[in-house]
Every structure is written in structure tokens, then in C-alpha cells.
Amino acid sequence: MVANRLLRWPVAVCLSVGLLWAISAAGVAAEPVAQPNVIFILVDDLGYGDVGVFFQNARAARGDRSQPWHRTPGLDQLAAEGMRLPHHYCPAPVCAPSRASLLLGVHQGHANVRDNQFDKALEDNHTIASVLKAAGYRTAAIGKYGLQGGQEREEIEPPHWPAHPNRRGFDEFYGYIRHRDGHEHYPKEGIHRGAKEVWENQTEVSEGLDRCYTTDLFTARAKHFISEQVANDSDQPFFLYLAYDTPHAVLSIPTQAYPDGGGQAGGLQWIGEPGRMINTAGGEPDSYYHPDYAEATWDHDRDPATPEVAWPDVQKRYATVVRRIDDGIADLLMLLRDLSIDENTLIVFTNDNGPSIESYLSESFEPTFFQGYGPYDGIKRDLWEAGVHVGAIARWPAQIAAGSSSGNHATTFWDWLPTFAEAAGVAVPARSDGVSLLPLLCGEASRQPPSNVYIEYFQNGRTPRFDDFDPAHRGRRRNQMQMIREDQWVGVRYDIESHDDDFEIYHIVDDPRQSDDLATKMPELQRHMKDRVLRLRRPNESAPRPYDDEAVPAVPAGPTEPGVRWAAVDGQFAWVPRIGSDQSTRDGVVGHPANAIAVANRESPTAGPGPGTGTTTGTTTGTTTGTSADPVAATAVSVSGLIEVPETGDYTFSLTTDGRALMRIHEATVIDADAGYRAGETVRATVRLVAGKHPLRLDYCSHVAVDKRSVEDEVEVAADSPLVLGWAGPGVTTGPVPEAAFSRSVIATQ
């Protein structure tokens, strides 16, 4: 069974995604087309400025010998055949929270892994992998993971980590499970950081990995997975999460030159024999410099009259490491062509955070040599732009115009889960903080909803004192940091002591180095940013913030009417979907959210005894566990309106339902009764609110059959509703939220 699949199609024409979703949900036949394969390539600690098409090519074009450059021809080819996303943001300036937000499809105001919580268990919730697996995909993760959990409990031994990739939606895993293992790139020899463990699902396999450089190992394994999947079931789409562990940490270099050719017959090849697992498992580990850099020199003193000197060894190593990843990407592209799956494979390339200052060698490393931070200030662990402004490249020949660009549109990691879900023809989980990028990718930027760019992070350090950086950014104390982007304006706070601290505000397109703080000239935007960061996040006890106890501001008073709006659609669902007005088949206005759900359910053609009856939890097949249940005929409902609280204070909301639900107040997810929820349970959450009205969105999916009743019975069935929403707090009577608390905004018309 396929969860939330309405029909098996991605987008015959990207413009028609919403329309096709609605037609499918209504049960009207649509022309099925093949779902795209999806490959997400994530590299570790590469700077925005290290990518040729983003910065290095322009640096090379200037020809200034005092400013060395390196090349990324494979990535340049990827961009030439696809779209550049130059304003793409990662979720955090360090790897673990960044990867967690990517996989979960939520920003750092909702993710359970925050700050420097390496090896913490990824929340058991919907992931990109579990969503695509439920859509019929074969899913694999290759490379670095670091979100397995269990390190806080000594009784948990490998491979029984609670959040092992096989338990978060991945059918197959090959690579480093632990974060620390990703610091060494020769796992068996451990020439710099000691021997490390490589896992193939539940089996540790490093013993057979003689002379295997991890960049080569992961590329060869990725090619092996793709080739095997196409050979075994060419009709089944695949999702590959290829997470390289380089250029992060020790700057180890390969054993030998990249093998000639590429694709099916050339390039890196998976041999699969212990001691010679891949075809570059020969020669001397940590010995090969790319010939473009081995003898490279530069004008170190900015005097053409004096002899040039050799590049520092650590910089030759860095350029070689980046080029090796680049060679692997070109190799993968050739494989896709050889297998005739190139046209309908969506590839995304990006980086988990900004450039590092770490070499793990005796010779120190700084990204100043190649200006890896590009036109921005900041590095890894900074919320200055270069710490989180990483850029991305997307290629999908069937849909994305070659050589295109997203321009100044800001996009984020958590947009990829909705994007891939929509491309696969399944509903987007309501929990996701992202928006589908299909309109943007397919050349319809005017139809693209804005992305929600929000980042928070803590690190007790300082920004480096690089001469390239604005003087106000050099040696800047970090501590608690926060960043939000509104259109082309970026607000950033460093060393936050309270919510009263102002944001520095920059026009990031005109002022990429963030040198001209416009905060004093923009008091309204300052207030908007301060209010919005409270409205879109939830506190997490493991990562306390100075603004956790602030009350969430109400919305300005405006004309309202009693009641809430609702929209509904019927389909096959295994999670609470996010639906919009263009996808609904019926809608209306009622007095209470519970009434809306009751009405939508009884009007549903799936109402009555049927496949929705029974438990709302489920399991997936094989060794993979997770959150995806078998889909059933169900009704999805979205309710929106305002909820008013009479006094400022802590309000505890409770929700009980016969199906599943997710409730947001403003943009913050307050109650998640979806993944793992059992019908009839009560879920509670407390939020501090300012007196007044607050936007509420309640997404619901029945998963349980209901008796058909007439619409006129609305009041009668409200007492026996498929959902009960309660509250307790100052100035209210503990119990169900009364109808009088709900209203909806009235849009003034001429």
C-alpha cells in the first residue's frame, strides 16, 4: 500500500500539481506518469564560495595570482543542466541539527536535535525517507548519519540504536552511523583519527575496507545501489540520500587518480571483495594530490616581480578533497545516462553548513586562501550569512530548465520534504515547515510561496578575525544566536541575553557582507521580526533560549465574525496531510473546529464502515520501522480561524481524536497527534500567550469510519465529535474550548 498516494504521478506539467492533486483526491481519473527518482547529495563543511558557479569561477576569471582558486567542473555541469539556487539556507551552522531538520522537514524551532547535539536520536516522526518509502520508493542512505541516539544509555549497543536509519524510513544504509566516525576518511587504517566503524544496515563491515577512502567508497556504493535498483525493479523509483563526510574534519586525500571514464563501465566501481571493496582500494592511503593542484603556486606577497611560492600543503589537500567529490558527482551523472534514467531523476546538491577552520592536521587550515565563504561573512558555527547561506543546485531534465536560476528567492532545507512528496504524487505532511519548490524549479517563480527561513543556534565561541570580514563581525561573541529572513531582509542577533535585544537588519541582496545595519531605520520590521520569531517556534528543554518564556503576541485587532473556515478532501492517507483551498473538494464555515470535522466526515463518500476502521498506527515492512502506516480511505480536513484568550499567561491545550491531528497556533506546532498517535489518546501542550486573538490551524485526518448523518445534525454531533479540543489557563473554565472562543478574520471589500 502507498501512503497518501492519490495517483502515481509526479507532475506531468509542474503548473498542474495542485490541480492534479485535487482531481485525484476527488477520485477522478488522471493520466498516471512515472514518479521521479530522487538523489539528495549533501557534503560536509563546504563553503558557498567553494562552488565554481557560485564563486570560484568568477575568482578564476579575474586571474589575480594573489587570490588562488580551485575548480568544480562536475558541479558546474550539474548547474548548467539544471537550476542554481544561490539563496539556499541550511537549518543550522553545524551538521547534526542541520541534517535533522533536513530529514524531518522542520526548522530548528521545531526539530528535536538542536545546537551541538551530535548522535542524538532523530525524532520518530515523518522523514523524507519514510514519506517517499510510503509513496512506493526504495530508500537508501549512504555516507554520514550521526542521528542514531542511544549514547545516553549504556545498555543500548550497536546496532540497536533507537534511531538507526533503518528505523527512520531507510530500507538500506551504508556508512558511518556515529558522528565521530566521520572525522576519519580511511575507516580501517584510521591513519589520522583511528579506525572507525562502517555499517551495512545491522552489520559492521570495516574489516574488509582496506585502503578505502570514504569519498570513493560512498560514491562507488551509491553507483552500486542505483545500478542494482534499476536492474532488479526498474519500475520502482528510488530515493538516495548520499551524505559525504568530506571535506569535513581531517583533510585526507585519496590513494590514486580518479579512474578513467565514468558511469556503468568506468569511474569508481563497487567490487565487493574484502580487501578490495572498490577499484581505488590500492596504492598508498593519503597520498594523491590532484594534478591541477600538486605543483600549484601563488603570488603570496602580491608582488609579480618576486617568485611565486607553492600553495600550502593543507590547501592543496582541501582543493583535492573538493575535486574528488566533484569527480564523483560527474561519475553519477554519467551512470544515470547509461541507465537511461537521467531524464526523470531529480538531483539536489547542497552543503550542511558553512566552511570550517579545521584540518585535524599539524598544519592549520583557514578558508581565507580560496575565500570559501564567498561574498559573505561568517563560517561554520556562525549565523552570519556564510555560516548558513550554502546555496544549492537542482537538476531534473524532465522539468527543470537547463542553466536556470532561482534568483533572489530564499529557500531552505526543510522545503525538500514537501518538494519530494509533491513530485512523488503524495500529500505533504501537515507537520512540515517547508513549502514545495516545484513552482520555482519548474520556472513558475510567480507562483512560488515564500519559504520560512528561521535559524537558532548556541555556541560559546567567536567569529574569526579574518581581514575579509567586516570589522564589526571579527571576533564577535556568539553564544545564543538567532536569524530570520523576510523577503530580502535578514535579521540576526548575536549573544542574545533577552528577547528585548534588537535584531541587526540587513538587505542581504544589496549588502551581502552585512555591513550596513538598517535596524534603526526600520522599527516596524524590527517589531515584526521580534513578534514572528516567537510565533513560529517552540521551546525545547534540551536547548534553552533566553526568549523561551516570552508570551506569544496576539495578532492586531481587526474585523472578525464568529466561526471558523474548513476545507476537506477524501483520499488514501497514512498521515495528516496539508491541504489547501485548491485541493479541497468541499468547504464551509461552522462555529467550532470539531463541528467542521464532523460535517466533513459525514459528507465524505468514505463514511460508514470500511477500511478506515481500527487502529491509527502502523508499521512498515522489513527492518524499517517508523511512522508511516498503511493508507486507508479517509477524510482530510483543514480548519483555520482565530482563538481568543482572555488574559496573558500559560494555556494548556488538550486534543483527543478518533483519527489523527496536528494543531498550530500562529506558525508553531503546538500539538502533534499524528505520527505514533493512537486513537482516543489525549495529547497536551502548554504555550504562553498574550491576551487577544491568535491564528489557529487544525489539520485532521479521519482514519476511522463515521456514521453518515445529515448536515442539519451539526449541533447534535458536536457533543460526540471525532475531535475534542480542551484548554486550561487564566480566565477560562477548564474543559472543552467553547464556540465563543473562535472567530475568523473578515477581509474588507470595496
N, C-alpha and C positions, 0 to 999 in steps of 0.2 A: 504494500500500500504506500501511497505517496502523500505525505502530509501537506495540507494547504495547497494541493495542486488542483487547479481548476480545469486546466487542459495542459497537455505537454507542449508548450511553446515558449520561446523567449520573447522575441519581438520580430515579427516579420517586417514591420516598419516601426522604428522606435517611437514615432509620433503616436502610434496607436496603442501604446502599452496600457494606459488607463482604460481606454475603451474596450480593449480585448479582455482585460481583467473583469470588467463589469459584465460583458456579454457572456463570458464563461461562467461567472458566478450565477448568472440567471438561468443557466442550463441550456443556452442557445449554442448550437454547434459552431465552432470556429475552425479555421483551417490550421491543423497542427503543423508545426515546424520544429526542427531539431533544437534542443537546448544547447547552448554553447558549452564547450569545455572551459574551465576557468583555472588559470595559473596565477597565483599571487606570489611574487618574488620579493622578499624582504631581506635587505642587507643590514649590517650591524655597524653603526658609528660612521657611516659615510656622510660627508658633508654635502649640502646643496651645491656648493661651489666645486665639488669634485666631479660632477657630471658634465660631460662635454657640452651638451646642448644647453645646459643651464648657465655655465660659466667658463669652463676650461677652454672651450673653442674660441671664445672671444679673447681670452687671455693669450692664447697662442697666436691669434690673428694680429695682436699688437706687436708681437715679435720682440718684446723687451727682454733681453737676456738676463736682466736682473730679477725678473719675475718668472721663474720656471713654470712649466705646465706639463700635464700628462694627458693621455688620450683615453677615450672610452668609445671606440668605434662601434661596438655591439649595441650599446645603449643609444648611440646616435642613430643607428639603423632602426632600432625599435621606435624611436621618436619620429623618424622620417616616415615610417609606415603606420604611425598612429597619432596619438594626441599627447602633447605636453600639458601637464597640469602644474604650472610654475608656482601657484599659491596653494599648494597642498600641505596640510599640517599633520604632524603626528600627535598622539594624545598626551605625551609626556616626554621630558628630555632625557629619559633613561629607559632601558629596554623592557624590564618586566611590566611596569604599568602600561607602557605603550603597546606591547603585544597583547596584554589582557584586554584592553579597550578595543583593539582591532578584532580579536576573536569574538568578543561578547557583543560588539556593535553598540557600545555605550561610551560616553565620555568619562573623564576622571571624576566628575561629580556623582557618578553612579557606579562605577566599576568597584569591585571588591579588592582589587590589587592596586595599591597606590604607593606613592613615594618610592622607597628603595626596598620594597617587599619582594625580594628575589626568592624564587622557589615556593612562594605561597600558592595554595591550591586555587586554581581558576574556579570561579563560582560554577555550581552545577545548574546552568541555565542554558538558554539557546546560544549556540555559537554559529559562526559561519559554516563550520563543518556539519553540525547537526541539522541545520536548516537545509543545506544542499544534499546531505545524505537522505533526508526525508523527501527531497524532491527527486530522488532516484539516482543520485550521483554516487560514484565510487570516490571515496575521500582519502587523501593521504597527506601526512605532514612529514617533511624531510628536512633535517637540519637541527636547529637550536629550538628548545621549547622553554624550560625554566619556569613552568607554572604548575608543577605536579603536586605540590603540597606534601604533607606527611613529615617534614623535617622537625616539626614541633612535638612529634610523638615517636618515641624511640621504638615502640613495638611495631611500627609500620616499616617494613623492609621492602626494598625493590623486589619485584616490580609492582608491588601492591600500593603504589601511590594513589591517593584518593582521586586526584585529577589527572591521572595518566592520560595521554592523548586519546587512547582507545576508549576512555570513559568520557570524552568530550566531543564525540562525533567523528573521530578519525578511524576509518577502517584499518589503515596502515600507518605505522610510524617507523621511521628510521633516523637515528641521530642521537644527539645529546639531550637527555632528559633534564639533567641538572644544569642550573645556570653556571656554576663554577667550571664545569667541564668545557664550556665554550671559550675559556681563556686559552686553551691549548689546541693547536691545529694539526698535531700528529698524535692521535689518541693512544696508539700502542707505545711508541717510543717516548712520548712525553718529554721532548728534548728541552723544553723551556719551563714548563709548569707541571711536569709529572704526568704519568699515564692517566688516562681518563676512560670512562665507560661510554660505549656506544650501544644503544638498544635497538633491536629489531622487534617491535611490539613488546612481548614479555621476555625476550631473551637478550642477554648481554653478549655482544659479538666482537668486542675489541681484540680478542686474541688473534683473529685472522687478518687484522688490518695492518700488516707490515707496510711501512713507508707510504701510508695513505694520508695525503694532505686533504684536510676536510673540505676545502672548496671543490677539489676534484672529486672527492668521494660523494659529496651531496649532489653534484651535477650529474655524475655517472648514474647514481641511484635514481635521480629524477628521470633521466632518459630511460632507464630500465622500467620504471613504473609506467611511464606513458606508453612505451612500446608494448609491454605486457597487457596493459588495459585494452589497447586498440586490437591486439591480436586475439585476446580472449573474448571481448564483447565490444565490438566497435559501435554498437548502438547505444551503449550506456555511456553517458557523459561522465567526465571525471573532474574533481576539484583537487588541485595540488597546491599545498602551502609549502613553498620552498624557502626556508628561512636560513640563509647563510650565517655563519658565525664570524665572518670576516667583513671588513678589516679590523674588527674589534680585537682588543687586547694584544697579545704578543704578535708582533709583525713577522710571523714565519712566512717563508716563501716556498715555492713548490720544489719538487725533485728534479724536474726537467721541463723542456719546452712543451707547450700545448700540442697534443697530437695533431697531425695534418688532417685536413678535411673537417668533417662535422656531420651531424645528423645520424642517420641509420648505420652508415658504414664507416664513418670517420669520427674524428674528435675523440672525446672521452668515451670509454666503453666499460660496461659492467662485466667483468669476467666471472666473478662469483666464486673464485677458488681461494681458500685460506692461504694467506701469504702472497697472493696476487689477486686481490679482490677487484682492482681496477687496472687499466692498462698504463697508468703512470706510477704504479707501485713498484718502481725500480729506481736506480740511481741513488743519489745521496739526499736525504731529507734536508730541507732548509738550505738549498744550495743554488737554486736557479733564479737569476735576475732576468727580467725581460730585456731583450737586446736594445730596445728603444731607450732604456734607462741605465744599462750596465756601465756604460762609459760616458754618461751624460755629464756635461759641465755647465756652469752658470757664471754670470758676472756678479760675483759676490760683493764687490766694492763699488759697483755702479760706475766703473771706470773702464771703458772699452780699450784703453791703451795698455792695461795690465792683463796678464794671462788669466783666463778663466780657471776656476777650480772645480774639482769633481763634486757632484751632488753628495751630501751626507749619506752615509750608508742607510740610515733609518728612512730617509726619504726615497731612496731607490727601492727599498723594500716596500714602502707604502704604495708607490706607484705600481710596482709589480703585483702586489696583492689585489689592487683595484682592477688592474688589467686582466687578472686571472678570472675574476668574477665576470668581467665583461666578455671574455672569450667563451665562458660557459653559457652566457645568455645567447650569444650568436650561434653556438652549437645547438641549443634548444630550439631556436627559430628554424634552423635547417632541418631538425628532426620533424618538426610539425609539418613542414613542406613535404618531406619524404613520405610521411604517413598520410598525406592528403587530408589533414585535419586543420591546416593552417587557417583557412578562411573563417571557420566558426569556432575559433579558440580566442577567448578574451584573456590577455596577459596584462597584469598590472605590476609595475616595478616601483618600489619606493624604499625608504630607509626608516629605521626605528627611532632615530634621534639625530641630533647634530654631531659635528666632528669632535673627536676625542683628543686629549693631550697625553694619551697613554701609549707606551710602546712595549712595556713589560720587558725591556731590554736594558742593557747598561747605558746605551745612548738614548737620551730623552727625545721625545717627538712633540712637535708643535704643528698645528695645521697652517701656520703662517707661511710656510715655504711655498705651498700651492694655493694659499688663500682658500682653504676648504670651506670656509664659512661664506664664501661668495660675496655678494653685495651687502650682507647683513652683519650685525654684531652678535656675539654670543657663541657658545659651544655646548657640547653635551652638559647637561645639568643646569642650563640657563633657560629662562623664559624670554630673554632677548630673542629676536627673530631666528637667528641661526641655530638656536638650540632646538627649535620645534618646527621651523619652516623648512621642510625637507624636499618638497617637490615630488612629483610622480609622473610616470609615463604609462599610458594605456594603449593597447593595440588590439584591435578586433576588426580585421579586414572586412568582414561582412557588414559592419555597422559604423565603424569609426573612420572618418575621412583621413587619409594619409596626410601627414605634415600639418595637422591642425593643432590648435592651442585653445585652452580654456580661458586664456586671457587673465583678467584680474579676479575671476571668480574664486573665492576661498572655498576649499574642500577639505575633508578630513578623513582619517582612518575609519571612523565609525559610519561613514557613508557607504562603505563597501558591502556590508552585510545587506542593507536594503537594495543596493545595486545588483548584487549577485542573485538575491532572491527574485527580484522582478525579472531579471534576464532569464532565470530558470523557470519562470511562469508560476511562481508560488507567492502567496501573500507575505508581506513584510510583518515580522513580529511587532506587536504594538510596543514592546519594551524598547526597541531600538531607538537611539537618539539621532540616528542618521537620516538622510534623505537619499533616495535613489538618484544616481548621477546619470541615468540613461538619457534624459533630455540633453544634458550638456555634452555627453560623449557622442551623441548622435547628431550634433550640430544644431540643436534647438535651444540655445542658451537662454532665449527669452522665456522659455517655459520651465527653466530650472529653478526649483525652490531654493532659498538660501540655506547654506549649511550652518550648523550650530557649532561655532568654533569657541570652545571653552577649555582651559587647561589650568590645573592647580598642581603644586609640587612643593616639597620641602627638601632642602639640602643645606647643611651647615658649612658652607664654603663661600668662595668669592669668584666672581668673574675674573679671568686672567687679564693682565695688564698689557695686552697687545697694542702696539703702536697704531695698528689699523683701526682700533675701536675708538669710538667717541670717548673723549676724556671722562665724561660723566659715567661711563659704563665700566671703566677699568678698575679692577679691584673692588667692585661693588659687592657688598654683603648680600647673600642670597636669603637664607632662612626660608620663611614662608613666602611663596610667590603665587601670583595669580595672573592669568591673561585671558582676555576676551576680545574677539574681533566682531565688529559691527560694520558690514559692508567693507569699506576700505580703511576704516579706522580701527586701530589696535589700542586697547587699554592694557597696561601692565603695571603690576605692583610688586615691589621687592621688599624684603624684610618687613612684612606686614605685622603690625602689633595689634591693630583693631580694625573693624570694618569702617571706621571713620577715616582711615588713611586713604588719600586720594589716589586714583589711577593717573599715571602719566599717559597722555593720549597722543598718538602719532598717526599721520596719514601715511600708511605703510607703502603705498604705491609711489607717492611723490618723495617720501623720506624713508627709504629702506633701511638706512643706518640708525633710524630713531634718534635723530639729533635735535629736532625741533619739537619740544613738548608744548602742545597746544591746550593743555588742560585748563589753564586759567581763562582761555578764550571760549571754552565750550562747557559752561556749567550745566546745561541741560543734558548733554551727552554724559557728563560725569555722573549725574544723578541716575540717568538711565542705566549706565553700566553697573553702578553700585546696587541698584534695585535688582537688575536682571541676574547678577551672579548669585543672589540669594534665592531667586525664583526658579533656577534651573538645576540646582544641585541638592544632594542630601548629605548630611554629616556621616562620617564613618569613624567609629571609635578607634580603629587601628591607625588612623591618620588624622589626629585632631587639628583643627584650624582655628585661628583667632576669631573667625566670624561664625562659628558653628551655632552659637547661642543667640544670634540675631533673629528677630522676628521677621518673617517674610512679609514684605509690604503688600498691601491690598492694591487693587487697581483704582485709578481715579474714578470718582463718581460720574456716572453718565446715565442717560435714559435706559431703563430696563422694563421688562414685562415679566410677569410670573411664568414659570415653566422652563423646560429645557428642550433643546432640539435633539432629535435622534435620527440616525440613518442605519439601515440594515441591509445585509446581503446574505444569501444562502450559498453554501458550497461544502467542499470537503476540507475540514480543518483539524489540525492537531495542536495548534497553539492559538492564542488570542491574536487575531490579525489587526493590523492598522488599516482601516478603510476610510476612504474619502467620499465626498459627495458624488464624484464622477464614477465611483464604483458601486454605489448603493443602488438597490432596486426599489426601495421604498423608504420614506422618511416621514417626519411629522414633528409635532410639538405636544408635549404632555407636561403634567405638573411635577413629576418626580422621576428620577432615573430608573427606579425599579418598575414604574409603570411603563416606561418606554421599552424596557426589555420584555416585559410581559406581553405588550402589544406586538412587538416584533416577532416574538416566538410564536404566538398563536396565529399570526398571519403567514407564518412560514409554511411552504409546501412540505417541509420535512417534519412538521409537528406530528405528534402521535407516536405510538410505539414503533420503534425502528432501531437503526444501527447506532443512534446516539445514546441509547440506554446503557447505564452501567458506570464503571469507574472512569475517571477522567485522566488517570495516569497510565503510562505505557512504557514499553521498553523497545529498544531497537535490537536488531539481530546480531549474532556473532558475539565477539568480545566487546563490542562497543555498547556502552550504556550511555545514558544521557537524558535529555529532556523531551525528545520527540516521541510522540505517541502515534499509534495507527490513526489515520484520519477517519472521521465519521461525518455523515451528513449532518450539518449543523447550521445554526444561525449566528452570524456575527453582527454585533450591534455596537455603534459608537454613539455615546451620549455626551453632549457638551453644553455648558452653561456656566453659571456663577453660583458659588456657595458663600453665604454671608455668615461671618462670625461676629458676635456682639461685642466682645472685649478682646484686647490683646492678651495672648497667653498661649499655653500649651493645649493643643487639642489632639485627643487620641481618637483616631478613626478606626472602625472595625468593618470588615466585609466578610459576608458569608454568601456562598452561591452554590447552585446546583451544577454549574459549569466551571468556567474559568474567567478571570477578570484582571484588569490592570487599571489602576486609578492614578492619574496625575493631578496635582494641584499646581497651577501655572505650568511650567515645563518639567517639574520634578516628579519622579516616580515615587509616590508615597506608599502605595500598596501594590505588590506584585503577587497575585494569586493565580499565576499561570503555570510556569514550569514546576512540576512536582506537587502542585496543589491537588488535594483530594476533596471531592465534592462534600460540602457540609462543614468543612473546617472553617474556623474563624481566624482571620489574619488581622493583626492590629499594627498600627504605626502612629507615632506621635510627631507632630510638627508644630512649631511655634509660629503663630500667625498674628499679624496686625489686625485690629478690628476693621471690618469692612468686607468688601466682596472680593472673591478670589476665583479666577477661572478654574473650572474643573472639567476634566475629560475622563470618561469612564468607558473603557473598551471591554466588551463581554463576548464570550463565545459559548453557546449553549452546551454542546456535547452531551446533552441529556434530552430525551424526548419530553414534550409537554403536551397536555391535552389541548385540543383546539377549542377556543371559546370565541364568542363574538366580540368585536371591538367595543361594543357598548358595555361590556362587563369590566371595563378597566378598573373602576374603583374597587369592585369586589375582589379581583385577583391581586390587587396591590398588597393585601394583607397576607397573601400566600404567594409572594413573589419568588421568582427564580433567583433574586438577589436581594440581600438585606444590607443596607449601609447604616452603620451606627456611629455615634460620636459621644464624647465626654469632654468637658472643658469648662472654662469660666463663662458663666452667664447662660449655659444651656442645660437642658434636662437630659441626663444620661439615658441613652436609648436610641431608637431609630432617628435618623435625621428627618425632621418634619418637612413637608412640602413647602412650607413658608420660607425655608432657608434657601430655596433655589429660585433663580431667575435667569434671564438671558438678556444680552445687550440688544438694544434696538438701534438699527442703523438708520440714521436720518436720511430722508429722501426729499428732493425738491418737489 
